[in-house]
Amino acid sequence: MKDKSSIKTEVLKEAKQLLDQGKSRQETFQTLLEKYNNAKIIADIVKDLPATIALKKYGYLNIILLVSLIIPAIFLMATAPSLGIIGWMGFLIYNVAKKNFEYYTYVALIATCGLLAIVAFLFDYDAKPMKWTSFMILGLVFIVFIILPIWIKNKFCPKPTETRERYINAQGHDRIRIKYEFRDI
């Protein structure tokens, strides 16, 4: 019998293939459910994969986020290069370019840290009004970086609807099963 991680790897590979063939997320889920018979594992994988129709419709949003990440990365590398910046920005840019939506939350998390740093710096910084304006603009950019990746992920990969259904199993016991319904857009 296979362990969970090898099953997840197989399911992920097959789910990507089915979605690349143009199947909907619901069709992909049903096909994999018939083969693997583990709704929870399959749903956890399919929920983070976009349908082809969503990629076509909202692909420009991913490009906007990618460019919005590359510009500050270049600026940061030019002004204050460090291994941490190279690592984090490289990680974020790579995952946005590959459309690994499970990592889009990290973009928002890093932006939140940046916004908190600006707020802390503003309280401890005595500067001319021009500097305050710069900090406010930078703060607004961070707010966009907090909202945009989460919004994009929800556009590409809408959360599945879970419904609980009661049934009686073969032994005559009353049971509950969860049914998943996936939307593509």
Backbone as numpy.savetxt, mean C-alpha at the origin, in Angstrom:
# Nx Ny Nz CAx CAy CAz Cx Cy Cz
3.04 -32.08 3.82 2.20 -30.89 3.82 3.08 -29.65 3.82
2.67 -28.65 3.07 3.45 -27.42 2.94 3.19 -26.50 4.13
4.22 -25.72 4.47 4.04 -24.73 5.53 3.36 -23.48 4.98
2.92 -22.61 5.89 2.15 -21.43 5.49 2.92 -20.48 4.57
4.21 -20.30 4.84 4.97 -19.35 4.03 5.12 -19.82 2.59
5.31 -21.12 2.38 5.42 -21.61 1.01 4.07 -21.54 0.30
2.98 -21.78 1.03 1.65 -21.65 0.44 1.39 -20.19 0.07
1.76 -19.25 0.95 1.57 -17.83 0.66 2.37 -17.41 -0.57
3.59 -17.92 -0.71 4.42 -17.60 -1.86 3.77 -18.12 -3.14
3.26 -19.35 -3.11 2.59 -19.91 -4.28 1.33 -19.13 -4.63
0.53 -18.81 -3.61 -0.71 -18.07 -3.83 -0.40 -16.69 -4.41
0.61 -16.01 -3.89 0.99 -14.69 -4.39 1.40 -14.77 -5.85
2.21 -15.74 -6.18 2.68 -15.91 -7.56 1.50 -16.17 -8.50
0.63 -17.09 -8.12 -0.52 -17.42 -8.96 -1.51 -16.26 -9.04
-1.70 -15.53 -7.95 -2.61 -14.39 -7.95 -2.11 -13.31 -8.91
-0.82 -13.03 -8.88 -0.25 -12.04 -9.80 -0.43 -12.49 -11.25
-0.23 -13.78 -11.51 -0.40 -14.28 -12.87 -1.84 -14.14 -13.33
-2.79 -14.49 -12.48 -4.20 -14.40 -12.84 -4.62 -12.95 -13.09
-4.15 -12.04 -12.23 -4.48 -10.63 -12.42 -3.83 -10.07 -13.68
-2.62 -10.52 -13.99 -1.95 -10.08 -15.22 -2.69 -10.58 -16.47
-3.40 -11.69 -16.34 -4.19 -12.23 -17.45 -5.49 -11.44 -17.65
-5.77 -10.50 -16.75 -6.94 -9.66 -16.89 -8.13 -10.09 -16.04
-7.94 -11.07 -15.18 -9.05 -11.49 -14.31 -9.29 -10.44 -13.22
-10.51 -10.39 -12.75 -10.84 -9.47 -11.66 -10.29 -10.02 -10.36
-10.29 -9.20 -9.35 -9.82 -9.65 -8.04 -10.74 -10.74 -7.48
-12.05 -10.60 -7.70 -13.00 -11.60 -7.21 -12.80 -12.93 -7.92
-12.61 -12.90 -9.25 -12.36 -14.14 -10.01 -11.05 -14.79 -9.56
-10.05 -13.96 -9.32 -8.77 -14.48 -8.84 -8.94 -15.14 -7.48
-9.67 -14.49 -6.59 -9.92 -15.06 -5.27 -10.66 -16.40 -5.38
-11.71 -16.45 -6.18 -12.49 -17.68 -6.32 -11.65 -18.81 -6.92
-10.85 -18.50 -7.92 -9.99 -19.51 -8.55 -9.00 -20.09 -7.55
-8.38 -19.21 -6.78 -7.39 -19.67 -5.78 -8.06 -20.38 -4.61
-9.27 -19.97 -4.27 -10.00 -20.62 -3.18 -10.33 -22.06 -3.55
-10.70 -22.30 -4.79 -10.97 -23.67 -5.23 -9.73 -24.54 -5.15
-8.57 -23.95 -5.42 -7.33 -24.72 -5.42 -6.75 -24.92 -4.02
-6.73 -23.85 -3.21 -6.04 -23.91 -1.91 -6.97 -24.06 -0.72
-8.23 -23.68 -0.86 -9.24 -23.85 0.20 -8.85 -23.21 1.53
-8.28 -22.01 1.46 -7.94 -21.27 2.67 -8.27 -19.80 2.42
-9.50 -19.42 2.69 -10.01 -18.10 2.34 -9.22 -16.98 3.01
-8.83 -17.15 4.25 -8.14 -16.09 5.00 -6.78 -15.75 4.38
-5.98 -16.76 4.09 -4.66 -16.53 3.50 -4.81 -15.90 2.13
-5.72 -16.42 1.32 -5.92 -15.90 -0.03 -6.41 -14.45 0.01
-7.37 -14.17 0.89 -7.90 -12.81 1.01 -6.82 -11.83 1.46
-5.96 -12.24 2.38 -4.88 -11.37 2.86 -3.90 -11.02 1.73
-3.74 -11.93 0.78 -2.83 -11.68 -0.34 -3.51 -10.85 -1.42
-4.72 -11.23 -1.80 -5.42 -10.56 -2.90 -5.79 -9.12 -2.53
-5.98 -8.84 -1.25 -6.40 -7.49 -0.85 -5.35 -6.43 -1.16
-4.09 -6.81 -1.29 -3.02 -5.86 -1.60 -2.57 -5.88 -3.06
-3.31 -6.61 -3.90 -2.97 -6.67 -5.32 -4.01 -5.91 -6.13
-3.56 -5.04 -7.02 -4.52 -4.28 -7.83 -4.97 -5.06 -9.06
-6.18 -4.81 -9.49 -6.68 -5.39 -10.73 -6.10 -4.61 -11.90
-6.06 -5.24 -13.06 -5.52 -4.60 -14.26 -6.29 -3.33 -14.60
-7.59 -3.36 -14.43 -8.42 -2.19 -14.74 -8.07 -1.01 -13.83
-7.76 -1.29 -12.58 -7.37 -0.21 -11.65 -6.00 0.35 -12.03
-5.10 -0.52 -12.47 -3.78 -0.04 -12.89 -3.88 0.88 -14.09
-4.79 0.55 -15.01 -4.97 1.40 -16.19 -5.64 2.72 -15.82
-6.64 2.64 -14.95 -7.40 3.84 -14.62 -6.64 4.81 -13.72
-5.90 4.29 -12.74 -5.25 5.15 -11.75 -3.72 5.12 -11.82
-3.16 4.62 -12.91 -1.71 4.53 -13.03 -1.00 5.86 -12.90
-1.65 6.92 -13.36 -1.03 8.25 -13.29 -0.81 8.69 -11.84
-1.66 8.24 -10.91 -1.48 8.62 -9.51 -0.18 8.04 -8.95
0.14 6.84 -9.36 1.38 6.21 -8.90 2.59 6.98 -9.45
2.49 7.45 -10.69 3.58 8.23 -11.28 3.75 9.55 -10.53
2.64 10.17 -10.16 2.71 11.42 -9.38 3.42 11.18 -8.05
3.06 10.10 -7.36 3.70 9.80 -6.08 5.18 9.48 -6.29
5.50 8.75 -7.33 6.89 8.39 -7.59 7.75 9.63 -7.86
7.26 10.51 -8.71 7.99 11.75 -8.99 8.09 12.61 -7.73
7.00 12.62 -6.94 7.00 13.39 -5.69 7.98 12.83 -4.67
8.34 11.58 -4.80 9.36 11.00 -3.92 10.77 11.23 -4.46
10.91 11.18 -5.76 12.24 11.31 -6.36 12.79 12.73 -6.18
11.94 13.74 -6.32 12.41 15.13 -6.20 12.97 15.43 -4.82
12.26 15.11 -3.71 12.88 15.36 -2.40 14.10 14.47 -2.14
14.10 13.27 -2.73 15.27 12.40 -2.54 16.50 13.04 -3.16
16.35 13.60 -4.34 17.47 14.28 -4.99 17.90 15.49 -4.16
16.91 16.26 -3.68 17.21 17.43 -2.86 17.94 17.02 -1.58
17.47 15.99 -0.91 18.11 15.54 0.33 19.51 15.00 0.07
19.68 14.30 -1.02 21.02 13.77 -1.33 21.99 14.90 -1.67
21.48 15.98 -2.26 22.34 17.10 -2.62 22.71 17.94 -1.40
21.80 18.04 -0.43 22.04 18.91 0.71 22.63 18.19 1.93
22.16 16.99 2.19 22.61 16.27 3.38 22.66 14.77 3.12
23.60 14.32 2.31 23.64 12.89 1.99 23.99 12.05 3.23
23.27 10.97 3.38 23.57 10.04 4.47 23.09 8.66 4.07
23.60 7.67 4.74 23.22 6.29 4.45 21.75 6.04 4.76
21.22 6.68 5.80 19.81 6.52 6.15 18.89 7.05 5.07
19.24 8.21 4.51 18.43 8.81 3.45 18.47 7.93 2.21
19.66 7.47 1.86 19.79 6.59 0.69 18.96 5.32 0.90
19.07 4.74 2.08 18.34 3.50 2.36 16.84 3.67 2.34
16.33 4.62 3.12 14.87 4.81 3.21 14.28 5.31 1.92
14.87 6.33 1.33 14.31 6.87 0.09 14.42 5.85 -1.04
15.51 5.13 -1.08 15.65 4.07 -2.08 14.60 2.99 -1.91
14.39 2.58 -0.66 13.36 1.58 -0.33 11.97 2.05 -0.76
11.64 3.31 -0.43 10.32 3.85 -0.77 10.16 4.01 -2.27
11.15 4.56 -2.94 11.07 4.75 -4.39 10.94 3.41 -5.10
11.73 2.42 -4.68 11.67 1.09 -5.30 10.27 0.50 -5.16
9.70 0.55 -3.96 8.39 -0.07 -3.73 7.26 0.68 -4.41
7.37 2.00 -4.52 6.35 2.74 -5.27 6.48 2.44 -6.76
7.71 2.35 -7.26 7.91 2.02 -8.68 7.40 0.62 -9.01
7.58 -0.33 -8.10 7.12 -1.71 -8.31 5.64 -1.90 -7.96
5.00 -0.84 -7.46 3.59 -0.87 -7.05 3.34 -1.93 -5.97
4.24 -1.99 -5.00 4.05 -2.85 -3.83 3.23 -2.08 -2.81
1.90 -2.20 -2.92 1.01 -1.34 -2.16 1.06 -1.59 -0.65
1.54 -2.75 -0.23 1.63 -2.99 1.20 2.67 -2.09 1.86
3.56 -1.47 1.07 4.60 -0.59 1.61 4.24 0.89 1.51
3.10 1.23 0.94 2.72 2.63 0.79 2.49 3.29 2.16
2.16 2.50 3.15 1.98 3.03 4.49 3.29 3.60 5.03
4.42 3.02 4.61 5.71 3.52 5.06 5.99 4.92 4.53
5.51 5.22 3.32 5.67 6.57 2.80 4.95 7.56 3.72
3.73 7.21 4.11 2.96 8.08 5.01 3.64 8.16 6.38
4.20 7.06 6.85 4.87 7.05 8.15 6.11 7.95 8.16
6.92 7.87 7.12 8.11 8.72 7.01 7.69 10.19 6.92
6.63 10.46 6.16 6.14 11.83 6.04 5.64 12.35 7.38
4.99 11.49 8.16 4.53 11.89 9.48 5.71 12.24 10.38
6.76 11.45 10.32 7.97 11.76 11.10 8.56 13.10 10.66
8.58 13.35 9.35 9.09 14.63 8.85 8.25 15.80 9.32
6.93 15.62 9.31 6.03 16.69 9.77 6.23 16.96 11.26
6.37 15.90 12.04 6.62 16.08 13.47 7.96 16.77 13.72
8.96 16.46 12.90 10.26 17.12 13.04 10.15 18.61 12.73
9.37 18.95 11.72 9.18 20.36 11.38 8.46 21.09 12.52
7.43 20.48 13.06 6.70 21.09 14.17 7.62 21.29 15.37
8.41 20.29 15.69 9.35 20.41 16.81 10.39 21.50 16.53
10.85 21.56 15.29 11.84 22.57 14.91 11.26 23.97 14.98
9.99 24.13 14.61 9.34 25.44 14.66 9.23 25.97 16.09
8.97 25.07 17.03 8.87 25.50 18.43 10.22 25.87 19.02
11.27 25.32 18.44 12.60 25.56 18.99 13.45 26.44 18.08
12.85 27.08 17.13 13.61 27.84 16.14 13.18 29.29 16.16
14.13 30.17 16.27 13.86 31.60 16.26 14.37 32.15 14.93
13.44 32.37 13.97 13.88 32.75 12.62 13.07 33.91 12.09
13.52 34.40 10.96 12.83 35.47 10.25 11.53 34.92 9.64
10.58 35.80 9.33 9.33 35.34 8.72 9.53 34.53 7.44
10.56 34.83 6.67 10.81 34.09 5.43 11.07 32.61 5.73
11.81 32.34 6.76 12.09 30.95 7.14 10.82 30.25 7.59
9.95 30.95 8.30 8.69 30.35 8.75 7.86 29.93 7.55
7.84 30.76 6.52 7.09 30.44 5.32 7.65 29.17 4.67
8.95 29.05 4.63 9.57 27.85 4.07 9.17 26.60 4.85
9.16 26.73 6.17 8.77 25.59 6.99 7.30 25.22 6.79
6.47 26.23 6.61 5.04 25.96 6.40 4.81 25.25 5.06
5.53 25.69 4.03 5.40 25.04 2.72 5.89 23.60 2.81
7.00 23.39 3.48 7.51 22.03 3.66 6.54 21.18 4.46
5.90 21.78 5.45 4.89 21.07 6.23 3.71 20.65 5.38
3.28 21.52 4.47 2.18 21.17 3.57 2.57 20.03 2.63
3.82 20.03 2.18 4.31 18.94 1.34 4.25 17.62 2.12
4.66 17.64 3.38 4.60 16.42 4.19 3.15 15.96 4.40
2.24 16.90 4.56 0.82 16.53 4.72 0.32 15.83 3.46
0.73 16.32 2.29 0.37 15.66 1.04 0.93 14.24 1.01
2.19 14.09 1.46 2.81 12.76 1.49 2.15 11.82 2.51
1.48 12.36 3.47 0.76 11.52 4.43 -0.54 11.03 3.81
-1.23 11.90 3.11 -2.54 11.56 2.56 -2.46 10.79 1.25
-1.59 11.22 0.33 -1.55 10.67 -1.02 -1.31 9.15 -1.09
-0.32 8.59 -0.40 -0.10 7.14 -0.55 -1.26 6.30 -0.01
-1.87 6.74 1.07 -3.00 5.99 1.62 -4.19 6.08 0.66
-4.42 7.25 0.11 -5.52 7.44 -0.83 -5.29 6.61 -2.09
-4.04 6.61 -2.59 -3.71 5.82 -3.79 -3.91 4.34 -3.53
-3.45 3.86 -2.37 -3.62 2.43 -2.06 -5.10 2.06 -2.03
-5.94 2.93 -1.46 -7.37 2.64 -1.42 -8.01 2.69 -2.80
-7.46 3.48 -3.71 -7.97 3.53 -5.09 -7.58 2.26 -5.85
-6.35 1.84 -5.71 -5.87 0.66 -6.43 -6.40 -0.64 -5.82
-6.44 -0.71 -4.52 -6.80 -1.95 -3.82 -7.90 -1.69 -2.79
-9.16 -1.52 -3.24 -10.23 -1.31 -2.26 -10.34 -2.52 -1.32
-10.65 -2.25 -0.07 -10.76 -3.33 0.90 -11.91 -4.25 0.54
-11.73 -5.55 0.77 -12.83 -6.48 0.47 -13.95 -6.35 1.50
-15.14 -6.71 1.07 -16.28 -6.74 1.97 -16.34 -8.13 2.58
-16.40 -8.17 3.90 -16.49 -9.45 4.61 -17.91 -9.62 5.14
-18.52 -10.72 4.79 -19.85 -11.02 5.32 -19.78 -12.37 6.04
-20.42 -12.41 7.18 -20.46 -13.66 7.95 -21.73 -14.42 7.59
-21.56 -15.70 7.37 -22.67 -16.53 6.94 -22.76 -17.76 7.85
-23.95 -18.01 8.36 -24.15 -19.19 9.21 -24.48 -20.39 8.32
-23.97 -21.54 8.71 -24.26 -22.78 7.99 -24.16 -23.95 8.96
-24.67 -25.08 8.56 -24.60 -26.30 9.37 -23.67 -27.25 8.64
-22.62 -27.68 9.36 -21.64 -28.56 8.73 -22.15 -30.00 8.64
-21.32 -30.88 8.13 -21.71 -32.28 7.90 -22.05 -33.00 9.20
-21.47 -32.56 10.33 -21.75 -33.19 11.62 -22.99 -32.61 12.28
-23.62 -31.64 11.66 -24.84 -31.04 12.20 -24.58 -29.88 13.15
-23.34 -29.39 13.20 -23.01 -28.26 14.07 -23.24 -26.94 13.35
-23.71 -25.96 14.11 -23.94 -24.61 13.59 -22.60 -23.88 13.52
-22.21 -23.42 12.35 -20.91 -22.76 12.15 -21.10 -21.43 11.43
-20.04 -20.62 11.48 -20.02 -19.35 10.77 -18.81 -19.34 9.86
-19.01 -18.91 8.61 -17.89 -18.75 7.69 -17.91 -17.32 7.16
-16.74 -16.86 6.78 -16.62 -15.50 6.25 -16.52 -15.58 4.73
-17.35 -14.79 4.07 -17.30 -14.70 2.61 -16.68 -13.35 2.25
-15.79 -13.37 1.28 -15.11 -12.15 0.85 -15.61 -11.76 -0.53
-15.84 -10.46 -0.68 -16.21 -9.90 -1.98 -15.23 -8.77 -2.30
-14.56 -8.91 -3.43 -13.55 -7.93 -3.85 -14.08 -7.06 -4.96
-13.78 -5.76 -4.85 -14.07 -4.81 -5.93 -12.76 -4.50 -6.64
-12.86 -4.20 -7.92 -11.66 -3.85 -8.67 -11.39 -2.35 -8.66
-12.45 -1.56 -8.60 -12.27 -0.10 -8.59 -13.14 0.48 -7.49
